[in-house]
Amino acid sequence: MAVQRTFSIIKPDATKRNLTGAINAKIEASGLRIAAQKRLRLTEEQAGIFYEVHKGRPFYEELCAFMASGPIVAQVLEGENAIAKYREVMGATDPADAEEGTIRAEFAQSKGENSVHGSDAPETAEAEIAYFFSGLELVG
């Protein structure tokens, strides 16, 4: 299979606890490569645009407020079958259901504060990467 790109966010609950390095170590140990990375702080409006697919769901407002509550680390990851590989490394959304050794099993505080986000499909990855990174920033 060809090299694929996916998108990752290290969320405010994880950056607040200085877990960026530990999370990136797990990502890199899985064979994925960090092709682009930046630390930034979203406004609630920017988070709302990013998570627009969830608009109308009961958790949408809380999610947007949470994502604007502190710095995030946006990343582009590369590797063989990167989308599926990163979703495996992240673990289940609810840390109680996440397999041992995954990012969420080790670092997530709750289903809502689950430390990381990852794209779920090639089309999603493409759109999410484009939201945060220009072509000039993808130095891979």
PyRosetta script that sets phi, psi and omega in degrees:
from pyrosetta import init, pose_from_sequence

init()
pose = pose_from_sequence("MAVQRTFSIIKPDATKRNLTGAINAKIEASGLRIAAQKRLRLTEEQAGIFYEVHKGRPFYEELCAFMASGPIVAQVLEGENAIAKYREVMGATDPADAEEGTIRAEFAQSKGENSVHGSDAPETAEAEIAYFFSGLELVG")
pose.set_psi(1, 146.9)
pose.set_omega(1, -179.8)
pose.set_phi(2, -74.0)
pose.set_psi(2, 160.3)
pose.set_omega(2, 176.2)
pose.set_phi(3, -64.4)
pose.set_psi(3, 136.5)
pose.set_omega(3, -177.1)
pose.set_phi(4, -123.9)
pose.set_psi(4, 154.4)
pose.set_omega(4, 175.0)
pose.set_phi(5, -111.1)
pose.set_psi(5, 147.6)
pose.set_omega(5, 172.7)
pose.set_phi(6, -138.7)
pose.set_psi(6, 168.4)
pose.set_omega(6, -177.9)
pose.set_phi(7, -111.6)
pose.set_psi(7, 144.6)
pose.set_omega(7, -179.7)
pose.set_phi(8, -136.8)
pose.set_psi(8, 143.6)
pose.set_omega(8, 168.3)
pose.set_phi(9, -125.6)
pose.set_psi(9, 130.9)
pose.set_omega(9, 166.0)
pose.set_phi(10, -92.4)
pose.set_psi(10, 116.6)
pose.set_omega(10, -168.6)
pose.set_phi(11, -80.5)
pose.set_psi(11, 167.5)
pose.set_omega(11, -176.3)
pose.set_phi(12, -56.2)
pose.set_psi(12, -34.6)
pose.set_omega(12, 179.4)
pose.set_phi(13, -63.5)
pose.set_psi(13, -33.7)
pose.set_omega(13, -179.7)
pose.set_phi(14, -80.7)
pose.set_psi(14, -40.5)
pose.set_omega(14, 179.6)
pose.set_phi(15, -67.1)
pose.set_psi(15, -34.0)
pose.set_omega(15, 178.5)
pose.set_phi(16, -62.2)
pose.set_psi(16, -31.3)
pose.set_omega(16, -179.2)
pose.set_phi(17, -97.7)
pose.set_psi(17, 14.6)
pose.set_omega(17, 177.4)
pose.set_phi(18, 56.2)
pose.set_psi(18, 45.3)
pose.set_omega(18, -178.1)
pose.set_phi(19, -100.8)
pose.set_psi(19, 4.8)
pose.set_omega(19, -177.3)
pose.set_phi(20, -54.9)
pose.set_psi(20, -48.8)
pose.set_omega(20, -179.0)
pose.set_phi(21, -63.4)
pose.set_psi(21, -43.5)
pose.set_omega(21, 180.0)
pose.set_phi(22, -64.9)
pose.set_psi(22, -40.6)
pose.set_omega(22, 178.3)
pose.set_phi(23, -67.4)
pose.set_psi(23, -44.1)
pose.set_omega(23, 178.9)
pose.set_phi(24, -64.3)
pose.set_psi(24, -32.7)
pose.set_omega(24, 176.5)
pose.set_phi(25, -62.8)
pose.set_psi(25, -40.6)
pose.set_omega(25, 177.3)
pose.set_phi(26, -65.6)
pose.set_psi(26, -41.0)
pose.set_omega(26, 178.6)
pose.set_phi(27, -61.1)
pose.set_psi(27, -49.9)
pose.set_omega(27, -177.8)
pose.set_phi(28, -68.0)
pose.set_psi(28, -34.9)
pose.set_omega(28, 178.0)
pose.set_phi(29, -64.9)
pose.set_psi(29, -24.2)
pose.set_omega(29, 179.4)
pose.set_phi(30, -78.6)
pose.set_psi(30, -7.8)
pose.set_omega(30, -179.3)
pose.set_phi(31, 101.0)
pose.set_psi(31, -3.6)
pose.set_omega(31, 176.7)
pose.set_phi(32, -81.8)
pose.set_psi(32, 151.1)
pose.set_omega(32, -179.0)
pose.set_phi(33, -114.8)
pose.set_psi(33, 138.4)
pose.set_omega(33, 176.6)
pose.set_phi(34, -86.2)
pose.set_psi(34, 109.4)
pose.set_omega(34, -175.8)
pose.set_phi(35, -90.8)
pose.set_psi(35, -24.5)
pose.set_omega(35, 178.1)
pose.set_phi(36, -156.2)
pose.set_psi(36, 148.3)
pose.set_omega(36, -176.7)
pose.set_phi(37, -157.8)
pose.set_psi(37, 140.6)
pose.set_omega(37, 171.6)
pose.set_phi(38, -155.1)
pose.set_psi(38, 147.4)
pose.set_omega(38, 177.7)
pose.set_phi(39, -101.1)
pose.set_psi(39, 130.5)
pose.set_omega(39, -179.8)
pose.set_phi(40, -153.3)
pose.set_psi(40, 171.6)
pose.set_omega(40, 177.3)
pose.set_phi(41, -123.3)
pose.set_psi(41, 120.5)
pose.set_omega(41, 179.6)
pose.set_phi(42, -80.7)
pose.set_psi(42, 148.6)
pose.set_omega(42, 166.3)
pose.set_phi(43, -84.4)
pose.set_psi(43, 166.4)
pose.set_omega(43, 176.5)
pose.set_phi(44, -62.6)
pose.set_psi(44, -34.4)
pose.set_omega(44, 178.6)
pose.set_phi(45, -65.2)
pose.set_psi(45, -44.0)
pose.set_omega(45, 178.4)
pose.set_phi(46, -64.0)
pose.set_psi(46, -41.8)
pose.set_omega(46, 177.5)
pose.set_phi(47, -63.3)
pose.set_psi(47, -38.8)
pose.set_omega(47, 179.0)
pose.set_phi(48, -62.5)
pose.set_psi(48, -39.8)
pose.set_omega(48, 177.3)
pose.set_phi(49, -66.3)
pose.set_psi(49, -45.0)
pose.set_omega(49, -179.3)
pose.set_phi(50, -61.2)
pose.set_psi(50, -43.0)
pose.set_omega(50, -177.3)
pose.set_phi(51, -97.4)
pose.set_psi(51, 23.4)
pose.set_omega(51, -176.9)
pose.set_phi(52, -54.3)
pose.set_psi(52, -30.1)
pose.set_omega(52, 179.0)
pose.set_phi(53, -58.6)
pose.set_psi(53, -24.3)
pose.set_omega(53, -179.3)
pose.set_phi(54, -95.9)
pose.set_psi(54, 0.2)
pose.set_omega(54, -177.9)
pose.set_phi(55, -56.7)
pose.set_psi(55, 135.2)
pose.set_omega(55, -178.4)
pose.set_phi(56, 94.7)
pose.set_psi(56, -14.9)
pose.set_omega(56, 176.7)
pose.set_phi(57, -82.3)
pose.set_psi(57, 153.0)
pose.set_omega(57, -174.4)
pose.set_phi(58, -59.6)
pose.set_psi(58, -26.8)
pose.set_omega(58, -175.9)
pose.set_phi(59, -93.2)
pose.set_psi(59, -2.7)
pose.set_omega(59, -172.4)
pose.set_phi(60, -57.6)
pose.set_psi(60, -52.5)
pose.set_omega(60, -177.8)
pose.set_phi(61, -61.6)
pose.set_psi(61, -44.2)
pose.set_omega(61, 179.2)
pose.set_phi(62, -63.2)
pose.set_psi(62, -40.2)
pose.set_omega(62, 178.3)
pose.set_phi(63, -61.8)
pose.set_psi(63, -46.0)
pose.set_omega(63, -179.7)
pose.set_phi(64, -63.4)
pose.set_psi(64, -42.5)
pose.set_omega(64, 178.3)
pose.set_phi(65, -63.4)
pose.set_psi(65, -43.2)
pose.set_omega(65, 178.8)
pose.set_phi(66, -61.4)
pose.set_psi(66, -45.9)
pose.set_omega(66, -177.1)
pose.set_phi(67, -68.1)
pose.set_psi(67, -19.4)
pose.set_omega(67, 176.8)
pose.set_phi(68, -96.5)
pose.set_psi(68, 1.4)
pose.set_omega(68, -173.3)
pose.set_phi(69, -79.0)
pose.set_psi(69, -11.6)
pose.set_omega(69, -179.1)
pose.set_phi(70, -173.5)
pose.set_psi(70, 178.7)
pose.set_omega(70, -179.3)
pose.set_phi(71, -63.7)
pose.set_psi(71, 151.4)
pose.set_omega(71, 171.4)
pose.set_phi(72, -123.1)
pose.set_psi(72, 164.9)
pose.set_omega(72, 171.5)
pose.set_phi(73, -121.0)
pose.set_psi(73, 112.0)
pose.set_omega(73, 178.0)
pose.set_phi(74, -91.3)
pose.set_psi(74, 137.1)
pose.set_omega(74, -175.2)
pose.set_phi(75, -142.4)
pose.set_psi(75, 151.3)
pose.set_omega(75, 168.5)
pose.set_phi(76, -111.0)
pose.set_psi(76, 125.5)
pose.set_omega(76, 179.8)
pose.set_phi(77, -109.3)
pose.set_psi(77, 145.9)
pose.set_omega(77, 179.4)
pose.set_phi(78, -128.1)
pose.set_psi(78, 148.8)
pose.set_omega(78, 173.8)
pose.set_phi(79, 161.8)
pose.set_psi(79, 175.5)
pose.set_omega(79, 176.0)
pose.set_phi(80, -62.5)
pose.set_psi(80, 126.7)
pose.set_omega(80, 176.3)
pose.set_phi(81, 51.2)
pose.set_psi(81, 45.5)
pose.set_omega(81, -170.7)
pose.set_phi(82, -58.0)
pose.set_psi(82, -38.3)
pose.set_omega(82, -177.1)
pose.set_phi(83, -64.0)
pose.set_psi(83, -52.9)
pose.set_omega(83, 179.9)
pose.set_phi(84, -65.2)
pose.set_psi(84, -40.1)
pose.set_omega(84, -179.5)
pose.set_phi(85, -61.6)
pose.set_psi(85, -45.7)
pose.set_omega(85, -178.9)
pose.set_phi(86, -68.2)
pose.set_psi(86, -37.1)
pose.set_omega(86, 178.2)
pose.set_phi(87, -63.3)
pose.set_psi(87, -35.1)
pose.set_omega(87, 176.1)
pose.set_phi(88, -67.0)
pose.set_psi(88, -43.0)
pose.set_omega(88, 179.7)
pose.set_phi(89, -66.2)
pose.set_psi(89, -36.2)
pose.set_omega(89, 179.6)
pose.set_phi(90, -66.5)
pose.set_psi(90, -45.0)
pose.set_omega(90, -174.3)
pose.set_phi(91, 89.9)
pose.set_psi(91, 175.1)
pose.set_omega(91, -177.7)
pose.set_phi(92, -61.2)
pose.set_psi(92, 150.3)
pose.set_omega(92, -179.6)
pose.set_phi(93, -54.4)
pose.set_psi(93, -43.7)
pose.set_omega(93, 177.3)
pose.set_phi(94, -86.9)
pose.set_psi(94, 115.3)
pose.set_omega(94, -177.1)
pose.set_phi(95, -58.3)
pose.set_psi(95, -23.6)
pose.set_omega(95, 177.1)
pose.set_phi(96, -65.7)
pose.set_psi(96, -23.9)
pose.set_omega(96, -180.0)
pose.set_phi(97, -101.1)
pose.set_psi(97, -4.7)
pose.set_omega(97, -176.0)
pose.set_phi(98, -77.0)
pose.set_psi(98, 140.6)
pose.set_omega(98, 178.9)
pose.set_phi(99, -67.8)
pose.set_psi(99, 147.4)
pose.set_omega(99, 178.5)
pose.set_phi(100, -55.5)
pose.set_psi(100, 138.6)
pose.set_omega(100, 178.3)
pose.set_phi(101, 92.1)
pose.set_psi(101, -11.1)
pose.set_omega(101, 178.1)
pose.set_phi(102, -80.1)
pose.set_psi(102, 163.6)
pose.set_omega(102, -179.9)
pose.set_phi(103, -57.9)
pose.set_psi(103, -47.6)
pose.set_omega(103, -176.4)
pose.set_phi(104, -70.3)
pose.set_psi(104, -35.0)
pose.set_omega(104, 177.1)
pose.set_phi(105, -63.5)
pose.set_psi(105, -37.0)
pose.set_omega(105, -177.0)
pose.set_phi(106, -85.6)
pose.set_psi(106, -35.2)
pose.set_omega(106, -168.6)
pose.set_phi(107, -120.0)
pose.set_psi(107, -22.4)
pose.set_omega(107, -176.3)
pose.set_phi(108, -66.7)
pose.set_psi(108, 144.9)
pose.set_omega(108, 179.4)
pose.set_phi(109, -95.9)
pose.set_psi(109, -25.5)
pose.set_omega(109, -178.7)
pose.set_phi(110, -167.1)
pose.set_psi(110, 177.7)
pose.set_omega(110, 176.8)
pose.set_phi(111, -62.2)
pose.set_psi(111, -35.6)
pose.set_omega(111, 179.4)
pose.set_phi(112, -79.7)
pose.set_psi(112, -40.8)
pose.set_omega(112, 178.7)
pose.set_phi(113, -103.2)
pose.set_psi(113, 75.1)
pose.set_omega(113, -171.8)
pose.set_phi(114, -105.9)
pose.set_psi(114, 20.5)
pose.set_omega(114, 167.7)
pose.set_phi(115, 73.0)
pose.set_psi(115, -33.4)
pose.set_omega(115, -175.0)
pose.set_phi(116, -144.2)
pose.set_psi(116, 158.1)
pose.set_omega(116, 172.6)
pose.set_phi(117, -127.9)
pose.set_psi(117, 146.7)
pose.set_omega(117, 174.2)
pose.set_phi(118, -145.4)
pose.set_psi(118, 147.8)
pose.set_omega(118, 178.3)
pose.set_phi(119, -61.4)
pose.set_psi(119, 150.4)
pose.set_omega(119, -178.1)
pose.set_phi(120, -109.7)
pose.set_psi(120, -4.1)
pose.set_omega(120, -179.0)
pose.set_phi(121, -161.6)
pose.set_psi(121, 160.0)
pose.set_omega(121, -179.9)
pose.set_phi(122, -56.8)
pose.set_psi(122, -40.7)
pose.set_omega(122, -179.8)
pose.set_phi(123, -66.7)
pose.set_psi(123, -39.6)
pose.set_omega(123, 177.9)
pose.set_phi(124, -64.8)
pose.set_psi(124, -45.2)
pose.set_omega(124, -180.0)
pose.set_phi(125, -58.5)
pose.set_psi(125, -45.4)
pose.set_omega(125, -179.5)
pose.set_phi(126, -60.3)
pose.set_psi(126, -46.0)
pose.set_omega(126, -179.1)
pose.set_phi(127, -67.6)
pose.set_psi(127, -42.6)
pose.set_omega(127, -178.3)
pose.set_phi(128, -67.5)
pose.set_psi(128, -40.8)
pose.set_omega(128, 177.1)
pose.set_phi(129, -61.6)
pose.set_psi(129, -45.4)
pose.set_omega(129, -178.8)
pose.set_phi(130, -64.3)
pose.set_psi(130, -29.2)
pose.set_omega(130, 179.1)
pose.set_phi(131, -66.2)
pose.set_psi(131, -34.5)
pose.set_omega(131, -174.2)
pose.set_phi(132, -105.7)
pose.set_psi(132, -23.6)
pose.set_omega(132, -172.3)
pose.set_phi(133, -130.7)
pose.set_psi(133, 138.2)
pose.set_omega(133, 171.1)
pose.set_phi(134, -85.4)
pose.set_psi(134, 163.9)
pose.set_omega(134, 178.2)
pose.set_phi(135, -57.8)
pose.set_psi(135, -32.0)
pose.set_omega(135, 179.5)
pose.set_phi(136, -67.4)
pose.set_psi(136, -22.6)
pose.set_omega(136, -177.9)
pose.set_phi(137, -87.8)
pose.set_psi(137, -10.3)
pose.set_omega(137, -178.7)
pose.set_phi(138, -91.2)
pose.set_psi(138, 83.6)
pose.set_omega(138, -172.8)
pose.set_phi(139, -92.9)
pose.set_psi(139, -13.7)
pose.set_omega(139, 175.1)
pose.set_phi(140, 28.3)
pose.dump_pdb("model.pdb")
